[in-house]
Amino acid sequence: MKKTILAAAVLAAFATGLYAAEKEVALVNGQKVSREELTKKLWWQHGAQALSEIIDEKLLLEEAARLGVKADQKETEARFDSLAAGYADKAQFEKNLKSVGWSPADLRDLIRRQQTIRAVLITAKKLSVTDAEAKDFFDKNKERMGAPESVKLSQIFVNTRAEADDAYELLTSVGADFAKLSGLKSADANLRKNGGSLGYISKGMLLPEMEKEIFALKPGQYTKPLATGNGYSIFKAEERKPGQEAAFEPLKEEIKAALLNQAITARLPELAAELRQKAKIEIIK
């Protein structure tokens, strides 16, 4: 489906170029870059792929009409709202759409077509995922689906080893408060502001060498200075959360949806190829 979005965006830009070829889209040291130049570039790079995907889309939508399959309006609106929610406000959302020649109605139509193609795949290929198939997937992937062990961390980050050694000396010899020391010494503004707090870090998120050091800590303990990025860090374990084993029932519907999406993606080229064999397609050059 993502490829369909790319195809639509490219062709939208292409169409915009046809209707306003005389306008420039950029200036490079005073030299104009015209819409026509951009259009030709886009067509050269993406035109064949986009045209092929549009042909497939038309064939799939025709098959949906033949089978009486339609997109669910509520799902279409939910998807539209989800995309819009990724922007600061409605104006920014519509501005981004306008930049590729689209309107909110155009995006809703694109989503409707995507949902229709999804539905026709399910109908034409009789796709479904049973509880037993979902359980089998769960059993094979149970370990990575649970919540891993995590630790609530604080950090002091400084630029040099000497600074790190000084901070470590203050912690071990004087018993300096870790949060206050991070607020005073850390080279990172966010660490200074938050008293070094990093929140919870799950096992698997860190480099193996660092993870070994950090997850060996008990609450209240801290590491020796460690080389991190362009500087040195001392980490303190504030709290620990044990890992939680995954349970099937809370994840069942999510697993079924994921497996169905995989099946749709896998069978889409197959159905498109079948429809192409029965269709009359003429490429006009």
Secondary structure, DSSP 8 states (H G I E B T S, - for coil): -HHHHHHHHHHHHHHHHHHTTTSEEEEETTEEEEHHHHHHHHHHHHHHHHHHHHHHHHHHHHHHHHHT----HHHHHHHHHHHHTTSSSHHHHHHHHHTTT--HHHHHHHHHHHHHHHHHHHHHTT----HHHHHHHHHHHHHHHSB--EEEEEEEEESSHHHHHHHHHIIIII---HHHHHHHH-SSHHHHHHTTEEEEEETTSS-HHHHHHHTT--TT-B---EEETTEEEEEEEEEEE--B---HHHHHHHHHHHHHHHHHHHHHHHHHHHHHHHS------
